Amino acid sequence: MITKKNIIHLIPTLGVGGAEKVILHICKNYDKEKYKITVIYWLDSEELLDQIKETGVEVIKLTMKKTISFEMVFKLSKILKNISADLLHTHFFDSDLIGFFSSLLCNVPQVIHIHSYPYPIETKHCIRYKIISLFCKKILCVSEIVKDHVIKKTRINPSNVMVIHNGIEIDDIYDSLSNQNILKTRTSFGIAKDAIILGNVGRLIAKKGQKYLIQAMPLVLKKYPNIKLIIVGDGPLKSDLTQLVNSLSLENVVILAGELKNIPVLLNVFDFFIFPSINESLGIAVIEAMAAGKPIIAIKDTGVSELIANNEEGLLINPENENEIADAIIYMIENPVKTKEFGLKAKEKAKMFSAAIMVSKIQNVYDEILS
């Protein structure tokens, strides 16, 4: 009988961010014959908690007065010893630093996973990462642009850094394909059958660029008055974006839908997917839209460029430019044959970014370290 290896994931929250979704996908797809997974977190953002628990993994919440502290290190170290941890996989800087000290105290190998770009590495963090990198077994980055950024900023040994692209549950997208679902969703938003639906999914923060997408709508409406824009997500800019919609008299055009759970169904309602994020590590939402066969409009020279080739799976444009967004939308409306080709190519390419493939690559890293 194979002795299972105990893998610990340490992350601040179980919210709806990309890193948290990666952990959820790992919990759904890991080899249960070879590993036992435990997820440890400490902040109150817990939107994915129930879904992670449903996979059968153990979840532990630490109660802390202060995040980065000796108390945190000792509490984590005690858990690592009690469950005989074989490997610690950390996500985000606080986890990386706490995990670094605990891994040394417990002699447990550490894997660091960097999810964001540009990574907020201050000078003091660069020094810390340089030290941590000397001891951790591997640093995983979600894209080449993240890898290049981290190496440049911290000057760590490139041989210790590797790229494993994020993946999604592609079958969830396929299972949502239904004319009945699409009609029901259109009706729920009060959208006419002949309307062209533009979609965006993302947290409402400045770097996601929804402001420029909204500002592009009046330019598109001049030629095509039957468009609707659905923006799915929540965040600190919701009030500002609502005011922008009102100031442009777009109340009947732009729908700020908030945080929704039925993303796969919504993706299938969209005609085009527009992702104007200015700085993006990879873009899980883009992969999901690709799997749904949607033509993509996104920003060049970001992590999305590793998913979308310009004029192949969609169009890549310059950042912070409502005119280019409008031009790209109009091009897709006026070139339906080409646009359909974009969507078909996107759907095929999305197969390369499945959660199963991502988890398999991560497990290969575990096996290499633990062999």
C-alpha positions, 0 to 999 in steps of 0.5 A, a space after each residue: 500500500 502506498 503511503 500518502 504524502 501530506 501536502 499543505 496549502 497555506 493561503 491568506 483567504 478562501 475568497 474568489 480570487 485566481 489563487 483561491 480558485 487554483 487551490 479549489 482546482 487542486 482539491 478537485 483534481 489531485 491524485 487521492 491515491 498518492 496525496 492527502 491535502 490540507 488547506 490552511 488560511 486565516 482571514 475571513 474572506 471565505 466564499 470558496 470555503 464550502 466548495 473546497 470542503 465538498 472535495 473532502 480535503 481538511 480545511 483549517 482556519 488559524 485565528 491570529 491577532 497579527 498575520 506575520 508574527 512568531 505566533 503565526 509561525 509557531 502555530 503553523 509549525 505545530 500543525 506541520 508537525 502534528 500531521 507529519 507534513 511532507 511538503 508546504 505549498 504557499 500562496 502570496 507573500 505573507 504565506 511565503 514568509 510565514 511558510 519559510 520560517 515554519 518549513 525551516 523549523 520543521 524541515 519540510 520542503 516549501 514550494 512558492 506559488 506566485 499568482 499576480 503581475 506586476 507582483 508588489 515586490 518592494 525592495 525589502 521584499 526583494 531581499 526576503 525573496 532572495 533569501 527564501 529562494 535559497 531554501 525553497 525547493 521551487 517557485 511556481 509562476 502562473 505565466 512567463 510574464 510573471 516569471 520574467 518579472 519575478 526574476 528581474 525584480 529579485 534576481 533569484 536563480 532562474 533555474 529554481 523558477 518554472 511556469 505552470 499556467 492556471 487551468 479551469 474545469 472545462 467540463 463545467 463550461 461545456 455542461 452549461 451549454 444549453 439554448 434553454 439556459 441561454 434564453 432563461 438568462 437573457 430573459 432574467 436580464 431583460 435582454 431582447 433576442 436580437 441584442 448583441 451581448 458584450 461580456 466582462 468578468 472581473 473584480 471591480 478594481 482600477 487595473 481591470 480596466 472596466 472604466 475604459 470598456 464602459 467609456 467605449 459604449 457610446 462610440 459603439 452605440 452610434 453604429 449599433 444601438 442594439 448592444 448590451 454590456 454585462 459586467 460580472 463582479 464586485 469590488 471597491 469601484 462599483 460606486 464609481 462605475 455606477 456613476 460613470 454609467 449614469 453620467 453617460 446615460 447608459 443605464 439601459 445599456 450597461 448591466 453591473 451584475 455584481 458577484 454571480 455564481 453561474 459564470 459558465 451559463 453567463 459566458 454562453 450568453 455573451 457574444 464577445 468577451 472583453 477583458 481590458 485588464 491593464 496588468 494581468 498575470 494570466 486571466 482565468 476568466 479569459 480561459 473560461 470564456 475561451 472554453 465557451 467558444 467566445 472571441 476575445 478582446 484583450 490587452 496586449 503585452 500582458 499574461 493574456 498574450 500567452 492565451 490569445 494571439 492577435 487575430 487568431 483567438 481574438 484581438 489584442 489592443 493597447 491599454 486604457 484606450 476606449 477608442 481601440 476597444 470600440 473599434 475592436 467591438 465594431 470589427 467583430 460585429 462587422 466581420 461575423 465569419 472572422 469572429 466565429 473563427 476566433 471563437 472556434 480557435 479559442 475553444 480549441 486552445 482552451 483545452 491546453 489550459 484544463 485544471 487536470 493538466 495544471 494539477 498534473 504538472 504541479 504533482 510532477 513538481 511534488 514528486 520530483 521534490 519528494 522522490 
